[in-house]
């Protein structure tokens, strides 16, 4: 299937999963298994600084969280559900990661 057909199917799957808890849970479990497998491959193929101290896993977790935020925003927008737009949202979400790590919150009055 071409990129735009894949984007349309992704949109339909995400909308259905948002209304079907078991599908959403299955998707999250699949994502977790996939990211753990990808992390194992990266750790096996590359000499990462800090391997074993959790930094690589945290980096993967942050990337996955950024992808989920981008995907949620992409699904919620009224139009423009293209692969290019999703990629733009993912780049924007990743750019927000450093600020998210250093953000400070103050108690409300």
Buried (B, 14 or more C-beta within 10 A) or exposed (E): EEEEEEBBEBBEEBEEBBEEEEBBEEBEEEEEEEBEEEBEEBBEEEEBEEEEEEEBBEBBBBBBEBBBBBBEBBBEEEEEBBBEBBEBBBEEBBEEBEEEEEEEEEEEE
